[in-house]
Amino acid sequence: MDKLYITGPATLKGSVAISRSKNSYLPIMAACLLNPNPVHLKNLPELRDIRTMLNLLKKLGVQVEKKGNITTLNAANITSTTATYDLVKTMRASVLVLGPLLARFNKADVSLPGGCAIGERPIDIHLKNLTKLGANINLQGGYVEATCSKLTGSHLVLTFPSVGATENLMMAATLSLGKTVIENAALEPEIADLAHFLTLMGAKIEGIGTSKITIFGLSKISDFCEVEYEAIADRIEASTYLIAALITNSQVLIEKFNPTHIDAVIGVLKDMGANFEIGPDFIKVNKSKLSRAKIDTSPYPGFPTDVQAQLMALLAVSEGSSRISEHIFENRFMHVPELKRLGCQIELKGRSAFIEGGSKLMAAPVMCTDLRASAALVLAALSAQGTTQIGRVYHLDRGYEKLDQKLRQLGVEIQRVNE
């Protein structure tokens, strides 16, 4: 099992290019199941979650070929409509194959994803609204067994702006009879990215980027066409490198992403005293003196839960007393005990974490518990005195492409060791 060894305190310098978004590409890859024509995806990030989705699609019969930076998915000859537990259990996004399989083949058996380190994240919003589109849902033996004669458009009002449910329902609606309206749809940029991909394939969608999305179902799968597509950049990776520059008080150019996708993060960091130069596809981070913040996570365009852990590490070394309240997931403070091992002063009360700033961090052995918690440990290690050993880095490999290589390029003394 790989471990990372990071020696701090580090000073970063140079530039880092942000990879394409995992959270865009996972639903886009699932959407390829709708299309009998080849789909060419540019610059798929080399991540564990991407490999898992590719393996799942291969098991369903999708032909996968990679040439250079283009990965071609061909779903012309699907051989199975069952997503088995052995793959779904390792990545919750696997449930995104449910909508496209049901829409194209009128049946799908998808293993229930089960629990998660950061909370239960049930799929009841997915299932309730697929039923409104005409699906018959049966939960049997740990699987969602879904069938229909033909999905039919409907007016759907989501009880919560769930990203996964919005994506599954959008994909299902593209081949439903008539018009589907999704209200209280998630607003994350990855939703708009999926919609742009679907429209490029031939789908008819209105209201992209709003909370009310209208999909006009295609009458047949032959209405879809062969496409080439590149997803947006990963806004969470970009946020993480912003914080890496700030926690080390360094000058770094972070490029090849859309800064407007992280307006909430930029706003919080500026309020703390961060000194940024912002361009159309880059942010230059300058040396900054940072103070406290009070943060509540919320759905986009609010402050993202996926940056909460990283911000906590930064607040621990900034001046003053801060608070972070988590409103999305019920168990997303698993990084706190590990950050405290490095010297962070944090107290938990219910869904809030109270951080006393100004901590002088010292290296210690720590262990990753989930993807974003792992990123927080890396950031704290950059600020800590000595060499920090980080275990279970397979969590990091789910969502940060070539993290150790990119940090080394920025001047960090970092080693990956298989022990």
N, C-alpha and C positions, 0 to 999 in steps of 0.2 A: 504494500500500500504506500502511495506517494506521500511525502511530507514536504513542506516548504520551510526553509531556513532563511529568515530575513534579518539582516543586521542594520540596526539603527543607532542613533537617529540619522535618517537619510536626507539628502538634498537632491531634489529632482531637477533636471534641466533637459531642454530639447522639446520635442513634439511627439504626440501620439495620435494615431488615426483610429477612429472609433469603428468597430465592426458593424456589420448589418444586424438588424434586430432579430434575436431569437424569438421574441414574443410576437413578431410579425410573421416570421417564416413558418412557425409551427402551424398556425391555421391556414396559411397559404399552401403549405404542403398537403394538408388534409383536403383542401379545396380542389387539388388536382384530381381527386377521385371523381369529381363531377364530370370531368372532361375526357372524352375518348381520344383526344389529340395530344401530341407531345407538349409538355410545358418545360421551358428552359429557365432555370433560376440562377441568377448571377450572385456569386460571392456568398454562398451559403457558409455561415460561420462553422468552424471546426469545433463543435461542442458536443458534449455527451447527449444532451436532449435532442439535438438534430440527428445524431446517429440513431437514437432510439426510435424517432419518428420514421426515419428511412427504413429501419428494420421492420417496423410495423407495416409500412406500406408495401414492402417487398413480400411479406407474408400474405398480404391481401392479393398479390399478383401484379403489383406495379413494377414495371421494368425501370431500373435506375442505371444511368450511365453518367460518368463524370469525365469531362474533357476540359483541362485548364481550370478556369474559374466558373465554368458553366456545368450545372448538374441538371440533367434531363430526366423528367419523370413521365412515364408513359402508362396511363391507366386504361388502355384500350381493352385489355383482356384480364379483367379482375376474376380471380379464381375463388375468392372467399369473401364473405361479408361478416366475418367473426374476428373481433379484436380480442385476443386472448389475455388472460390474467398475467401471464409471465412477462409481458411487455407493458401492459397498462399500469401494473403496480409500480413500475419504476418512474413513471412520468404522468402526472395528472392530465396534461394536455392531450394525451391519447384519446380522451373522450371526444375530441373534436372530429373524429372520423364518423361519429354517430349521425350527424346531420347529413353530410354528403352521401354516405352509403344508403341511408333510408330514402333520400330524395331520388337517387338514380336507380336503385335496385328494389325499392319498396320493402326492404328488410335489412336489419342490422342487429348483430349480437355483440355487445360491447361490455367487457368486464367493468364492474363498478370500480372506480379508482380507489375507494377506501379512504383512510385517514391521511393526515399529512402532518409533518413536524410543526407547522405553523398554524394548524387549525383544521377543522373538519372539511370546510369548503364543499358543502353538498351540491349535488347537481339537480336539485328539485326544480329550479327555475328552467333549466333545459327541458326536463321531462314534461312539466306541466304545459309548457307552450308548444312543444312538439305534438302533444295530444290535441291542442287546439287547432293544429294544422292537419289533423286527421290521423295521427299515429296511434296505434294500439300498443301500449307499453305494459310489459309484464316483467317483474323483477323475480328472477328465478336462479337459484344456485350461484348467487354472486354476480349475475349478469343482467344487463338491461337487454331484454328481448323486444325489439321494436319491429312492427310490421304496419303496412298500410296498403290499400288498394291504389291510392294516389294521393299525395299530399295536396291540400287545397289551401289557398291563401286565406289569411284571417287577420283580424286586428288584435295585436298582442301588446299588452301593457306589462312591462317587467316590474316586479315588486322591488327589485334592487337592480341598479345598472351593472349587472354582471358582465364582465368582459367575455368569458367563455360562453355564456348563454347567448349573448348578442352574436358572437361569431357563429356558433352552431346553427342558430335560427336563420341568420342571413344566408348561410350556405344552403340550408334545407329549402328556403323560400325561392332560391333561384330556379328550381325545377318544380315548384308547386304550381297548381292551376290558379290563375288569376293573380290578384294583388295581395301582398302582405305588408302590413304596417307594423313596425316595432317602435313602441313608445317607451320612454325612459331608457333608451339604448345607451350603452357605455360610450363615453366620449374619448377614450384613449386614442392616441394617434395610430396605434396598431389596428384599430377598428377601421379607420379610414383607409389605411394601407391595404387591408384585406378587400375592402369595397372597391378600391381602384383596380386591384388585381382581378377581381371578379368581373368588373365592367370591361376590362381589357380582353378577357376571355369571351365576352359576349353578353354577360348579364346586364339587366336593366335596373339601375338603382338610382334613387333620388334621395336627397337629404344627407349626403355623405358629410361627415364631420358634425352633424347635429344629433340631438337626442331623439329625433323622429326620422326613422329610416324607412323608405318605401321601396319594396322590391316587386317588380313585375315579372312573374314567373315565365320562363321559356317553355315552349310547347314540346320541345324535344332536345335530346342531348347533342344532336348534330348542329344545333345553333351555336354551340361553343366552338372556339377556334384555337389553333396553335398560337402560343404566345411566348415571349421572353420577358422576364420581369426581374427587377432588383428591389428588394425591400428597403425601407428607411433604416437609418442608423439606430443603434441601440441607445436610447435615452438614459437608461439606468447605468449602462457602462460609462457613458459620458459624465453623468453625475458623480459616479464613483471616482473617476480620474480628476474631476474638479476638486473633490474633497481630498484626494491624495495630494494634490498640489498645495492646498491650503493647510493641511495638517502638518506638512513639512516646511511651510512658509517658503515655497519655491516659486520660480517663474517657469511656467509650462504652457505650451500651445497645444490645445485640444481641438482636433480638426475633423472634417468630413462628417459632420452631423448638423442637425437643425436646432439651434439654440432655443427657438420658440417652443419646442417640445418639452423643455424643462423650465419654463417660465416660473413655476412655483418654487422650484429648487433655487434658481438664480435669485429670486426675490428674497428668500430667507437668508441666503448667504450674503447678499448685499446688505441686508439689514444688520447682519452680524459684523459687517465691516469689510467684506471681501472686495478686493480691487480687481475688476474685470475689464478687459477690452473685448467687446462682442461684435462679431462680424456675421455675415449671412450664413456661413457654414463653419464657424470656429469661435472659440473663446480663448483669449490669452489671459492666464491667471498671473497676477503680479503679487509680490510680497504684501501681506496683509496682517493687521492686528485685529483679532476677532474677539467678540464678546458674546453674551448669552443670547438665548432664543427660547420662545415658547411655541411649540408646534403641535398641531393636531393633524393626523393623517386623514385623508378623505379621497374619494374617487376623483379621477381626473376631471377638471384641471386643478384640483387641490394638491396638497403635498403628498407625494406617492409613498405608500407603505413600503415599497421596495427600496427606498432610500433612507428609511428611518434608522436602521442599524448603523449605516455609514455616518449619518449625521451625529448619532450619539457618540461615536468615537471622537469626532471633531469637537463636540461640545465639551468632552471630558478634558481637553487640553486648552480650551478657550477660557476667557475670563468670565467670572460670574456664575450665577445659579440658573440652571435651565430646566425646562420640562418638555417631555415628549409624551403625548397621549395617542395610543394606538386604537383606531376605531374600525379597522377593516378585519383584522384577524385576531382571534382571542388568545393566541399563544405565540406572539411574535417578539418576545423578549428573551429568547433562549440564549442569546449572545451575551446577556448581562453578566452571568457568573464568569464567563471566560474573559470579558473585558475587565472585570474586577481583579482577575488574576494578574493582569498587566498593570494594575494600579489605578484604574478608573474608579472614581467615587460616584456610585450610582445606587439609588434606593428605589425599590419598586413598591407601588401602592396601587393595587388593582390593575387597571389598564394604563396607568401612567408611570413614567420613569422620571425621577428627579436626579439631575446630574449636577454635581458640584465641580465647577471648572477649575482649571489651573493645575491639574494633576501632572506630576512628573512620572511618566510611564517607564517601567523596567521590564526587560525581557523575561518571558516565562514560557513553559510549554502550554499550549492551548489546543482546543479541539473544535473543529467545525461542526455545526449542528444543522444548518441549512444554507441555502445559496447566499442570501444577503447577509446573514450573520457571519459567514465566512469572509465576505468582503470587509466587514467592520474589523475583523481581527487582523487582516492584512494592513488596513489603514493604521490601526493602533500600533502594529509592529513597526511601521515606517517611522513612527514618532518615538518608540521606546528605546531606551539605552540598552545595548547588548544584542544578542542574537536570539530571536524568538522562533521556537519550533511550532509549526502549525500542522496538526494532524487531520486526517479525513478530508484532504483537499479535493476529493472527487466531487464534493458539493460545489466547489468553485468551478470545476471543469464543466458543470452543467450550464453555466451562463456567462463565463468570462473567457473569451478566446485568447489563448496564448498570453495569459496574464503575466506569468513569470518572465516571458520574453519581452513583453512591452515594458514592464517595470525595469528590467535590466537595461533596456534601450534608453530609459530615462535616468540611468545612473544608479539604480538601487543594487545593493549587494544582496542577491537572492539566489538560492539554489533549490532545485527540486531533486529530492533523493527518494529512491524506492527502498523502503525498509520493511 
